[in-house]
Amino acid sequence: MLRDRTSEWYVPKFGPRSFRISVGMLFLPYTGIIVSFAAWGSLVGSFTVERLGAICLIYFLALGVSAHCLDAVGGKTRPWGDLPKKKVWAIGLGALAIALSVGLHYAFLDSPLLLPIGIAEVFFLFAYNLELFGGRFHNNVSVLISWAVLPIFAGSAIQTNSIPVQAMLLSILSSALTYLLITTSRKYKEQKKIGVSPSATKQKERVLMCISFGVMSATVAFFTLSVFG
């Protein structure tokens, strides 16, 4: 894996290197996809904007900030180079603590189904990003469960403490999109690593952009139709 990702398409092209790395390591387009899936789950039935915002915040902090911080300093590779390990660990664990606090509030309020979902997400967060158990869970299946299936289930659970058929069907779609994303991303990184022509890597970049911004745009449309439709 590349050690220096500051040339990646999701990294800002402006500002000091520390700022660019700080933003880049959050993989914001991919984080946006995960947050969008959580929103999909919330929007399948009756919902409140407060809880929709809460589940989006939970996933942004947990899988957007915390998971990527742990991946940057806790795994076997250091894709962003040598970072201030204690500081990044503190940010990652702090973001996770806030996410868990918000989740537990709603779980104990009236959505206990969030508890098993949250336990599973925390397990994958550490097992995947820290490559625990010999890296046994550092694979596509873990990504599909943690990124694509559980966010939709959590989004539904925080609203109605249930997982209806609509949410299950959406999880199939989110899994297909996520699988396309991770397989394309892997080919993209391999091409950059071996120095394939820029036109070939640009093609993969466009696919990744289309998936990312397509999912987020669809989510905005889904929300708009749910509110005003």
Protein Blocks (a to p, Z undefined) as FASTA:
>chain_A
ZZblklpmklcfedjfklmmmmmmnommlmmmmmmmmmmmmmmmccdfklmmmmmmmmmm
mmmmmmmmmmmmmmmbdfkopadfklmmmmmmmmmmmmmmmmmmmmmmmmmklmmmmmmm
mmmmmmmmnopghllmmcfklmmmmmmmmmmmmmmmmmnopacfklmmmmmmmmmmmmmm
mmmmmmmmmmmmnopafklmmmmmmmmmmmmmmmmmmmmmmmmmmmmZZ
